[in-house]
Amino acid sequence: MRNRDYDDPVYVDWRKKVYKRDGHKCQMPDCTNRRSKARLNAHHIKKWAEAHWLRYEVRNGITLCWQCHKRVTGSEELYEGLFMHIVRNNE
């Protein structure tokens, strides 16, 4: 497994593209912070460690606020279908 370098230009570019596609807002439907642009995370829909071939695929990312990101971490499989649907609608 390759460790993530958040300052890697390729990773930074991926993150910026995910944020732009999602309008720089959390995409969790029930998020109470949805209007805020503060403390956003680009979340990998298919886990970084388990889907290395999708690490920099913009369709494998979704913008979440830090609270929603924390909530889904560890339960990614439960949200995968929802997040893929949202991403398709945002393209």
Secondary structure as UniProt FT lines:
FT   TURN            6..7
FT   HELIX           9..21
FT   TURN            22..24
FT   TURN            29..30
FT   TURN            32..35
FT   STRAND          40..44
FT   TURN            48..50
FT   HELIX           52..54
FT   TURN            55..56
FT   HELIX           58..60
FT   STRAND          61..65
FT   HELIX           66..72
FT   TURN            73..74
FT   HELIX           76..90
//
